[in-house]
Amino acid sequence: MSDTIDSTPLDEAPAASIQRVLDAMEAAELTPEDALQISLVLLNFVEEVHLDNLEALLEQEQADGISIAVWAADSARLKTARELLEEVLGDDDEEVDEDATDGEEGDEQG
């Protein structure tokens, strides 16, 4: 597995703009749920860029088979990441919904 994004090794210091965001996140003293929600927002951004890449790929007269395969693999990874984040974030919401439903049923019966 490669440790690079756009040919920049991940062990190198991030760009100044990225470091400012990371510093702000660290200073914000985020809860784990906050971090998961931020991850979901970032994933939305990555998915938008990924869809833009698909549009560019489809506009090519002769799309490279390898590029299409890589796009599809990335798409599957993004889907898995989204499902995982939504499942983790959704656990608390489902419990709250069930509790609210139980309370409503009790009110109707009482």
Secondary structure, 3 states (H helix, E strand, C coil): CCCEECCEECCCCCCHHHHHHHHHHHHCCCCHHHHHHHHHHHHHHHHHHHHHHHHHHHHCCCCCHHHHHHHHHHHHHHHHHHHHHHHHHHHHHHHHHHHHHHHHHHHHHC
